[in-house]
Amino acid sequence: MNTEPRVTAEQITQHLGVVKSTVYRWHERKALSAQKIGRLLKFQLSEVDEWVRAGDANEDTERGSEQK
């Protein structure tokens, strides 16, 4: 059983140095998994770090800039 606490989108922004809208956009595109608890999205920091290391954050960010 994983006992790692889940963190908020705000905590992810501080950890990664991105704005909150980026975190929500990653989640909306089904790229970044989160669990909805009430009205809040909660993330596992280890999953976010693994996702970033895999390079998925860069790919999703590039796709977002192409759509503008």
GUVEXMAR-112364 format. One record per residue (C-alpha): residue in three letters; residue number from 1; z, y, x. Coordinates in steps of 0.25 Angstrom, whole numbers, plus 5000, padded with zeros to 4 digits. Each point is the difference from the previous one (the first is absolute). Layout:
BEGIN
+------+------+------+------+------+
| resn | resi |   pz |   py |   px |
+------+------+------+------+------+
|  Ala |  NUM |    Z |    Y |    X |
...
+------+------+------+------+------+
END
This chain:
BEGIN
+------+------+------+------+------+
| resn | resi |   pz |   py |   px |
+------+------+------+------+------+
|  Met |    1 | 5000 | 5000 | 5000 |
|  Asn |    2 | 4996 | 5014 | 5005 |
|  Thr |    3 | 5012 | 5009 | 5000 |
|  Glu |    4 | 4992 | 5012 | 5006 |
|  Pro |    5 | 5003 | 5012 | 4991 |
|  Arg |    6 | 4988 | 5007 | 4993 |
|  Val |    7 | 4998 | 5015 | 5003 |
|  Thr |    8 | 4994 | 5011 | 4992 |
|  Ala |    9 | 4986 | 5007 | 5002 |
|  Glu |   10 | 5008 | 5012 | 5006 |
|  Gln |   11 | 5006 | 4991 | 5011 |
|  Ile |   12 | 4986 | 4994 | 5003 |
|  Thr |   13 | 4994 | 5014 | 5002 |
|  Gln |   14 | 5011 | 5003 | 5010 |
|  His |   15 | 4998 | 4987 | 5007 |
|  Leu |   16 | 4985 | 5001 | 5001 |
|  Gly |   17 | 4999 | 5015 | 5001 |
|  Val |   18 | 4990 | 5001 | 4988 |
|  Val |   19 | 5001 | 5008 | 4987 |
|  Lys |   20 | 5005 | 4994 | 4987 |
|  Ser |   21 | 4987 | 5000 | 4993 |
|  Thr |   22 | 4994 | 4992 | 5011 |
|  Val |   23 | 5010 | 4989 | 4998 |
|  Tyr |   24 | 4998 | 5000 | 4985 |
|  Arg |   25 | 4985 | 5000 | 5002 |
|  Trp |   26 | 5001 | 4988 | 5009 |
|  His |   27 | 5008 | 4993 | 4989 |
|  Glu |   28 | 4990 | 5004 | 4989 |
|  Arg |   29 | 4989 | 4994 | 5008 |
|  Lys |   30 | 5008 | 4986 | 5000 |
|  Ala |   31 | 5000 | 5002 | 5015 |
|  Leu |   32 | 5015 | 5001 | 5002 |
|  Ser |   33 | 5009 | 4991 | 4992 |
|  Ala |   34 | 5013 | 5006 | 4993 |
|  Gln |   35 | 5009 | 4995 | 4989 |
|  Lys |   36 | 5003 | 5009 | 4989 |
|  Ile |   37 | 5014 | 5002 | 4996 |
|  Gly |   38 | 5002 | 5008 | 4988 |
|  Arg |   39 | 4991 | 5012 | 5003 |
|  Leu |   40 | 5001 | 4999 | 5015 |
|  Leu |   41 | 4991 | 4993 | 5010 |
|  Lys |   42 | 5008 | 4992 | 5010 |
|  Phe |   43 | 4993 | 4995 | 5013 |
|  Gln |   44 | 5005 | 4990 | 5011 |
|  Leu |   45 | 4999 | 5007 | 5013 |
|  Ser |   46 | 4996 | 4988 | 5008 |
|  Glu |   47 | 4988 | 4998 | 4990 |
|  Val |   48 | 4996 | 5014 | 5002 |
|  Asp |   49 | 5001 | 4999 | 5015 |
|  Glu |   50 | 4992 | 4987 | 5000 |
|  Trp |   51 | 4990 | 5007 | 4991 |
|  Val |   52 | 4998 | 5012 | 5010 |
|  Arg |   53 | 5000 | 4991 | 5012 |
|  Ala |   54 | 4988 | 4992 | 4994 |
|  Gly |   55 | 4992 | 5012 | 4999 |
|  Asp |   56 | 4999 | 5001 | 4985 |
|  Ala |   57 | 5006 | 5014 | 4999 |
|  Asn |   58 | 4989 | 5005 | 5009 |
|  Glu |   59 | 4989 | 4993 | 4991 |
|  Asp |   60 | 5006 | 5005 | 4987 |
|  Thr |   61 | 5001 | 5014 | 5006 |
|  Glu |   62 | 4986 | 5001 | 5004 |
|  Arg |   63 | 4995 | 4995 | 4987 |
|  Gly |   64 | 5008 | 5011 | 4993 |
|  Ser |   65 | 4994 | 5011 | 5009 |
|  Glu |   66 | 4986 | 4994 | 4997 |
|  Gln |   67 | 5002 | 5002 | 4985 |
|  Lys |   68 | 5003 | 5015 | 5001 |
+------+------+------+------+------+
END
